C-alpha cells in the first residue's frame, strides 16, 4: 500500500491507513499486521486527507480528489457514504470535536463546506457553505480551521466554540461567524509572507496562533491589533 494518509483513534491503539487503491486497519501493538483491508471505491485518486471522528469510533472520513468517503472501521471498513459537492481537489477535512456528526472540508474551489453526516444522504449537499473568495491558506473554525499552503488547505475545528472560523490568505487571517456567513467579521494582518499553519488555542477561544514563511510564530488575541507573543524560528514552520 502506498500511503496517502493515516489517522489514529485517540482512545485505542487503532490506526487507519489510506492508499490510492486500498485502506487498512492496524493495531499499534502489532504494527506489521493489517487487521483488515478493503479496496477503495474511488481508487483513481490518491488520499489527500484522512480523519477519524473523535467522538465516533465507527466513522472515518477520507478525501480524494473532489469527494469525501465515509467508512466504518467497526464493520471491516465498509463504505457508509460518499459526499460530493466540491468542484475541485479537496485538500483537508476535519471532524468537529464537540458535535459528533459535523465534518468540515476545504477545497481549491474556494469553498469551505460543513457537512451534517446524519443528513448528508437525504440532503445530498453540505449543511453550510462559505465562499472564501480569495484562496485561503488556512482556516480554523473556533470550531473550524482551513489552511491553504502552496495551494493546500488545512482545517481544524477549534476546541472552545462552534461558530467561529479562521482562514489564512497569504499573510492575512480572516475570522468568520457561521451565523453571519456572508462576509468575515474580522481581518488580521498576521505576516508579511505566506502563512503555513494556523490553529486555535484549546483553552482560550479568542487566541489563535499562526506560523509563516517569514520564520515567525505569532499568537493573536481576537480584538487586539498586535500579536500577543512572537517567536522567531530558524526555518519556516
C-alpha positions as CSV (number, residue, x, y, z in Angstrom):
1,X,0.0,0.0,0.0
2,X,1.4,3.4,-1.0
3,X,0.3,5.6,2.0
4,X,-1.6,8.7,1.2
5,X,-2.9,9.4,4.8
6,X,-3.3,8.0,8.2
7,X,-5.4,8.7,11.4
8,X,-5.3,7.3,14.9
9,X,-8.4,7.0,17.2
10,X,-7.4,8.7,20.4
11,X,-8.7,6.2,23.0
12,X,-7.4,3.0,21.3
13,X,-4.3,1.6,19.7
14,X,-6.0,1.5,16.3
15,X,-4.6,3.3,13.2
16,X,-6.2,3.5,9.8
17,X,-4.1,3.9,6.7
18,X,-5.3,5.2,3.3
19,X,-3.6,4.5,0.0
20,X,-4.6,5.0,-3.6
21,X,-6.3,1.6,-4.0
22,X,-6.8,0.3,-0.5
23,X,-7.4,1.3,3.1
24,X,-6.2,-0.8,6.1
25,X,-6.6,-1.0,9.8
26,X,-3.6,-1.6,12.1
27,X,-3.3,-2.3,15.8
28,X,-0.3,-0.4,17.0
29,X,0.6,-3.3,19.4
30,X,1.2,-5.3,16.2
31,X,2.1,-2.6,13.7
32,X,3.3,-5.0,11.0
33,X,0.0,-6.8,10.7
34,X,-3.1,-5.5,9.0
35,X,-6.3,-6.3,11.0
36,X,-8.4,-5.8,7.9
37,X,-8.0,-4.3,4.4
38,X,-10.6,-3.0,1.9
39,X,-10.5,-1.8,-1.7
40,X,-11.3,1.9,-2.2
41,X,-14.4,2.7,-4.3
42,X,-12.7,5.7,-5.9
43,X,-9.2,4.3,-6.5
44,X,-8.3,6.6,-9.3
45,X,-7.2,9.3,-6.9
46,X,-4.7,9.4,-4.0
47,X,-5.9,10.1,-0.5
48,X,-5.2,13.7,0.4
49,X,-6.6,13.8,4.0
50,X,-7.8,11.1,6.4
51,X,-9.5,11.8,9.7
52,X,-11.0,9.6,12.4
53,X,-14.1,11.1,14.1
54,X,-13.0,11.9,17.7
55,X,-16.5,11.1,19.1
56,X,-17.4,8.2,16.8
57,X,-15.2,5.2,16.8
58,X,-17.1,3.8,13.8
59,X,-16.6,6.8,11.4
60,X,-13.6,7.7,9.4
61,X,-13.6,10.3,6.6
62,X,-11.0,10.4,3.8
63,X,-10.7,12.9,1.0
64,X,-9.7,12.0,-2.6
65,X,-9.9,14.5,-5.4
66,X,-13.2,16.3,-5.1
67,X,-15.1,13.8,-2.9
68,X,-15.2,12.5,0.7
69,X,-15.5,8.8,1.5
70,X,-17.0,7.8,4.9
71,X,-16.0,4.3,6.0
72,X,-16.9,2.3,9.1
73,X,-13.8,0.6,10.7
74,X,-16.1,-1.3,13.1
75,X,-17.5,-3.1,10.1
76,X,-14.4,-4.1,8.2
77,X,-14.0,-0.7,6.6
78,X,-17.5,-0.8,5.0
79,X,-18.4,2.3,2.9
80,X,-21.2,4.3,4.5
81,X,-21.4,7.4,2.3
82,X,-19.6,9.3,-0.5
83,X,-20.0,13.1,-0.3
84,X,-19.6,15.1,-3.5
85,X,-20.1,18.8,-3.6
86,X,-16.7,20.4,-4.2
87,X,-15.8,21.0,-7.8
88,X,-12.0,20.9,-7.4
89,X,-9.4,19.0,-5.4
90,X,-10.2,18.7,-1.6
91,X,-7.1,19.5,0.5
92,X,-8.3,18.9,4.0
93,X,-11.1,17.6,6.2
94,X,-11.8,17.7,9.9
95,X,-14.4,16.4,12.3
96,X,-15.9,18.7,14.9
97,X,-14.6,17.8,18.4
98,X,-17.9,18.5,20.1
99,X,-20.6,17.8,17.5
100,X,-20.1,14.2,16.5
101,X,-21.8,14.4,13.1
102,X,-20.3,17.6,11.8
103,X,-17.4,17.4,9.3
104,X,-15.7,20.3,7.6
105,X,-14.0,20.2,4.2
106,X,-11.9,22.7,2.2
107,X,-11.1,22.7,-1.5
108,X,-9.3,24.6,-4.3
109,X,-12.7,25.6,-5.5
110,X,-12.6,28.4,-2.8
111,X,-15.3,26.8,-0.7
112,X,-15.4,25.6,2.9
113,X,-18.3,23.1,3.4
114,X,-19.7,21.9,6.7
115,X,-21.4,18.6,6.4
116,X,-24.0,17.0,8.8
117,X,-23.4,13.3,8.3
118,X,-26.8,12.4,9.7
119,X,-28.5,14.5,7.0
120,X,-26.0,14.0,4.1
121,X,-27.6,11.0,2.5
122,X,-31.0,12.8,2.4
123,X,-29.8,16.3,1.6
124,X,-27.1,15.4,-0.9
125,X,-25.4,18.7,-0.1
126,X,-23.5,20.4,2.7
127,X,-25.4,21.9,5.7
128,X,-23.4,25.1,5.3
129,X,-21.0,26.6,2.7
130,X,-18.6,29.5,3.0
131,X,-17.2,31.3,-0.1
132,X,-13.7,32.3,0.9
133,X,-13.3,34.2,-2.5
134,X,-9.5,34.5,-2.3
135,X,-7.6,31.3,-1.9
136,X,-7.2,30.5,1.8
137,X,-4.0,29.1,3.1
138,X,-5.6,28.1,6.4
139,X,-8.9,28.0,8.1
140,X,-9.9,27.3,11.7
141,X,-13.4,27.4,13.0
142,X,-13.5,28.3,16.7
143,X,-14.7,25.1,15.6
144,X,-13.2,25.0,12.1
145,X,-9.8,25.6,10.6
146,X,-8.8,25.7,7.0
147,X,-5.3,26.2,5.7
148,X,-4.1,26.7,2.1
149,X,-0.4,26.2,1.9
150,X,1.2,26.3,-1.5
151,X,-2.3,25.6,-2.9
152,X,-3.2,23.3,0.0
153,X,-5.9,24.0,2.6
154,X,-5.6,22.7,6.2
155,X,-8.5,22.9,8.6
156,X,-9.3,22.1,12.2
157,X,-12.3,22.8,14.4
158,X,-11.5,24.9,17.4
159,X,-11.9,23.3,20.8
160,X,-13.9,26.1,22.5
161,X,-16.6,27.4,20.2
162,X,-18.7,26.1,17.3
163,X,-19.4,29.2,15.4
164,X,-16.1,31.0,14.6
165,X,-13.8,30.2,11.7
166,X,-10.4,31.5,10.9
167,X,-9.0,31.3,7.3
168,X,-5.5,32.2,6.2
169,X,-5.0,34.1,2.9
170,X,-1.3,34.5,2.1
171,X,-0.2,36.6,5.2
172,X,-3.6,37.6,6.4
173,X,-6.2,35.9,8.6
174,X,-10.0,36.3,8.2
175,X,-12.4,35.5,11.1
176,X,-15.8,34.2,10.1
177,X,-19.0,33.6,12.2
178,X,-21.2,30.7,10.9
179,X,-24.3,32.7,11.9
180,X,-23.2,35.5,9.6
181,X,-21.6,33.6,6.7
182,X,-21.8,36.3,4.0
183,X,-18.5,38.1,5.0
184,X,-15.7,37.9,7.5
185,X,-16.3,39.7,10.9
186,X,-12.6,40.5,11.4
187,X,-9.3,40.8,9.4
188,X,-5.9,40.3,10.9
189,X,-2.6,41.3,9.2
190,X,-0.6,38.5,10.6
191,X,2.6,38.0,8.5
192,X,4.5,39.6,5.6
193,X,4.7,36.2,3.8
194,X,2.6,33.1,3.2
195,X,1.0,31.5,6.3
196,X,2.0,27.8,6.6
197,X,0.0,26.9,9.7
198,X,-2.9,28.2,11.8
199,X,-4.7,26.9,14.9
200,X,-6.9,28.0,17.8
201,X,-6.0,27.6,21.5
202,X,-7.6,24.6,23.2
203,X,-8.1,26.8,26.3
204,X,-8.8,30.3,25.1
205,X,-11.5,30.8,22.4
206,X,-10.0,34.2,21.5
207,X,-6.4,33.1,20.9
208,X,-5.2,32.0,17.5
209,X,-1.6,31.1,16.5
210,X,0.0,31.3,13.1
211,X,3.4,30.4,11.6
212,X,4.6,31.5,8.2
213,X,7.4,31.6,5.6
214,X,8.8,34.7,7.4
215,X,10.1,32.4,10.2
216,X,7.8,34.0,12.8
217,X,5.2,32.2,15.1
218,X,2.6,34.7,16.3
219,X,-0.1,34.5,18.9
220,X,-3.1,36.7,18.1
221,X,-5.8,37.6,20.6
222,X,-9.1,38.5,18.9
223,X,-9.9,42.1,19.4
224,X,-6.3,43.2,19.7
225,X,-4.4,44.8,16.8
226,X,-1.0,43.4,17.6
227,X,0.2,39.8,18.2
228,X,0.5,39.0,21.9
229,X,3.6,36.8,21.6
230,X,6.1,36.5,18.8
231,X,8.6,33.6,18.4
232,X,11.4,33.7,15.9
233,X,12.5,30.4,14.4
234,X,15.4,29.4,12.2
235,X,13.4,27.9,9.4
236,X,9.8,28.4,8.3
237,X,7.3,26.0,10.0
